[in-house]
Amino acid sequence: MNTVLALWIRGLKAFIRNKTGLIFSLIFPFFFVYVFGAIFKNDFIENPIAYMLSGVIITTVFESSLNLASSTVDDMVSGFMKEVLVSPAKRIAVAMGQILSAATVSTLQGILILVIGLFIGIKFTHWTTPLYILISMISIGIVFSGVGLFMATKVRNGQTFQIVKTAVTMPLTFLSGAYIPLSMLPGTLRYVAYINPMTYATAFFRMIVLEKTNLSAVELVKEGLAIDINGFIVTPVMSFALILIIGLVFLLLSTISFVKTDFSRLNRSATDANALWG
């Protein structure tokens, strides 16, 4: 427990100290809100700013969670991870500390954007909505933190990871409905979006933020809050259940992979040489 707490606090301190990164993480999402909110404004979106902002928030949580992999790779090549693991700390505790730290940081970033959003378009009529939003962000943050840790243990190279991260995050975010409604995607890309886990995370989170939980499945599809796959409607609740299943799988895979990784063979010179010579 002490190991988990120590790594959790370490992650929070790194987040607070990186003021430049924090400022840009707050400014950049609103660029997408206003650009895409103006371009894709249409009849079925009642509040385009809130609609876009909800997608941007969950995308921020997703991308911030994956940043765990970047910090974990840095810890690997710097020797920090090796030093932690020669202590009495158990590897499972270290993995859990990394995941919880990333999930907390990603949730905090989502909360900051949400607070600003309350002044420009998001409104709540039920006191339970913020609670559901917080639970959703924490859950989705933990899920994709597990994905990030799994990626880190497989890549283990800073330069390679940045390429992999970009290749993963770009299609997952733009084909999730967060920025562009799925109904506006070409047919082929729409089928790709159906196998994208972020599609379901976005639909569920957006339903909660827009307080549309009382709508029927058909109405949810019409407003872009449920996914109609050839007549089979994936409701937001089903989407959340699917995300949790994916999360459990990757938490298990990432923990097993982290426990089996031989950090004694990792050092900066070795990874730099591999990056140089391919």
C-alpha angles and dihedrals in degrees: 000000000000090000093051091048093047093051091044092054091045090056092048092050091051089051094049094046093052094078095159092053090047093052093049091045088059098042100044097058092057090057087064092044095058098035098047093032090060097041099046099038108137142155100273094055107083096186109019095184093053090041093054095039093055089054092047092050095053091043089054090051089049096049094043090051091053089053085076086079091056094051091043091053089050090050090050098052094039092057095242093116091050091052092049092050095051087061121082089267114125117235092233089056090050091050092048091048091053093047096046091046092053092044091051094048092047090049092050090052090050091049092051092053090045092053091053089046090059087069097049108039117320115107131176125207097179124060090217093062096081089049092052090046091053092049090048094050093048092048095047090043091055092046095054093038085063089051089049094051090049090052091049094054091049100043102035093174125098099215094042091048093055089056092047092046093053091046089053104039100044098059093036093055099041093044096048101078091249094117104010121036111243090237089066095053121099114259096256094049090047090061089049088053090055091066093045112104090206089063090066094041089053094048093050095044093046092052090056096046092048091044094232097141092120096059123106121248092257092051091048090054091049091054093045095250097114131043121239109202106186092316097322109111117212103204121208091254090054088047091055091048089051091051091051091052091050089048094053091049094051094042088056094044094045093048092049092046092047093050092050097046114111103222092177089076094054122090136148096253093051094050093044090052091050091050091049098047097031 
